[in-house]
Amino acid sequence: MTTIEDIAARLRRLEDEHDIAQLIASYGPAVDAANADAAAALWAEDGTYDVEAWNMQCRADVRAMVSSTSHRDLVANGCCHFIGPSVVTVTEDKAVAVSESLVLVRDGAGYRVWRATANHFELRRVDGQWRISKRVSRVLDGQPGAHALLSSGLEGVSAPALDVAAQ
């Protein structure tokens, strides 16, 4: 027999999964608008972002990346950071999500894919809101690191340690 408590727990899980999916989907529009504050706000204050050889150690580092000249030049030339649907696993006040993303850049009259990436997110509830505590991204170029991120994300477990030099 299903109880009110069972229904409430299922509803909470669905709300958490929705909130996390919305948070992750907000990244692309924030960085493509060069809105450094909006992009940084997706992270916990001490949240990290490891993307190949670039390792951001806190929210302020994410803000600095989006504010950087290289990122602003990318936006000025026309780009789209598209993150596909996320597979989300929630465990109380922590969660793991995995998705794939594309970065499209303007190329003449059209766009071309510049990057296709595996993304592994670890999130935690901070003051009642979901925030990214760790994001690890690797280009989908056949190397095992990207595949390991996808597999661990599908399992709902933490990202494996990756050797950047081997990527």
C-alpha positions in Angstrom: 0.0 0.0 0.0 1.3 3.4 -1.0 1.4 5.9 1.9 1.4 9.7 1.9 5.0 9.5 3.0 5.9 7.4 0.0 4.1 9.8 -2.3 5.8 12.8 -0.6 9.3 11.1 -1.0 8.6 10.4 -4.7 7.5 14.0 -5.3 10.6 15.3 -3.5 12.8 13.1 -5.7 11.1 14.3 -8.9 11.3 18.0 -7.8 15.0 17.5 -7.0 15.7 15.8 -10.4 13.8 18.7 -12.1 15.7 21.4 -10.2 19.1 19.8 -11.0 18.2 19.4 -14.7 17.2 23.1 -14.8 20.4 24.1 -13.0 22.6 22.2 -15.5 20.6 23.4 -18.5 21.1 27.0 -17.3 24.9 26.8 -17.9 24.8 27.2 -21.7 22.6 30.3 -21.8 24.6 31.9 -19.0 28.0 31.4 -20.6 26.7 32.2 -24.1 25.3 35.5 -22.7 28.8 36.1 -21.1 26.8 36.4 -17.8 29.7 35.5 -15.4 27.6 36.0 -12.3 24.8 33.7 -13.5 27.2 31.0 -14.5 29.2 31.3 -11.3 26.0 31.1 -9.2 25.4 27.5 -10.4 28.4 26.4 -8.3 28.8 26.2 -4.6 31.3 28.7 -3.2 33.9 25.9 -3.1 32.7 24.1 -6.2 35.3 22.9 -8.7 35.3 22.6 -12.5 37.9 20.4 -14.1 37.9 20.7 -17.9 41.0 19.0 -19.4 44.1 21.0 -18.3 42.0 23.8 -16.7 41.1 23.3 -13.1 38.9 25.9 -11.5 38.9 25.6 -7.7 35.9 27.8 -6.7 32.9 29.8 -7.8 35.2 32.9 -8.3 37.3 30.9 -10.8 34.3 30.0 -12.8 33.3 33.7 -12.8 36.8 34.6 -14.0 36.7 32.0 -16.8 33.4 33.4 -18.2 34.8 37.0 -17.8 38.0 36.1 -19.6 39.0 37.7 -22.9 39.2 34.3 -24.6 35.6 33.4 -23.5 34.3 36.8 -24.4 35.9 36.5 -27.9 34.3 33.1 -28.4 30.9 34.7 -27.5 31.5 37.7 -29.7 32.2 35.4 -32.7 29.0 33.4 -32.1 28.8 30.2 -30.1 26.3 27.8 -28.4 27.1 25.7 -25.4 24.4 23.0 -25.6 24.1 20.5 -22.7 21.9 17.6 -23.5 19.5 16.0 -21.1 21.0 14.8 -17.8 20.7 11.5 -16.1 20.3 12.4 -12.4 20.7 10.3 -9.3 19.7 11.9 -6.0 20.7 10.6 -2.6 19.3 12.9 0.1 21.2 16.2 -0.1 23.7 15.0 -2.7 23.4 14.1 -6.3 25.3 12.9 -9.4 24.3 13.9 -12.9 25.8 13.0 -16.3 25.3 14.5 -19.7 26.9 15.1 -23.0 27.4 18.6 -24.5 28.3 20.3 -27.7 29.9 23.6 -28.3 29.0 25.0 -31.6 30.9 27.9 -33.1 29.8 30.2 -36.0 31.6 29.2 -39.2 30.6 31.6 -42.0 26.9 31.4 -42.5 26.5 28.3 -40.4 27.8 26.6 -37.3 30.2 23.7 -36.7 30.8 21.4 -33.7 33.9 22.6 -32.0 33.7 20.2 -29.0 31.7 17.2 -28.0 32.2 16.5 -24.3 31.2 14.1 -21.5 30.2 15.9 -18.3 30.0 14.5 -14.8 28.4 16.7 -12.1 28.4 16.2 -8.4 25.9 18.5 -6.6 24.8 19.3 -3.1 22.0 21.2 -1.5 23.2 24.5 -0.2 20.7 26.6 1.8 17.9 24.7 0.2 19.2 25.1 -3.4 21.1 22.7 -5.5 24.6 23.8 -6.5 27.4 22.2 -8.4 30.2 21.0 -6.0 32.2 19.3 -8.8 32.1 19.2 -12.5 34.5 17.1 -14.6 34.4 17.4 -18.4 36.4 15.5 -21.0 36.3 15.7 -24.8 34.7 12.6 -26.4 37.7 11.7 -28.5 37.9 8.0 -27.8 40.1 8.3 -24.7 39.0 6.2 -21.7 38.6 9.2 -19.3 35.4 10.5 -21.0 34.0 7.0 -21.1 34.7 6.6 -17.3 32.9 9.8 -16.6 29.8 8.7 -18.5 29.8 5.2 -16.8 30.2 6.5 -13.3 27.6 9.1 -13.9 25.1 6.5 -15.1 25.9 4.5 -12.0 25.3 7.6 -9.8 28.7 7.5 -8.3 31.5 10.0 -7.9 33.8 10.7 -10.9 37.0 8.6 -11.0 40.3 10.4 -10.7 41.5 11.2 -14.2 45.1 11.7 -15.2 45.0 14.9 -17.3 48.3 14.0 -19.0 46.8 10.7 -20.3 43.7 12.4 -21.8 
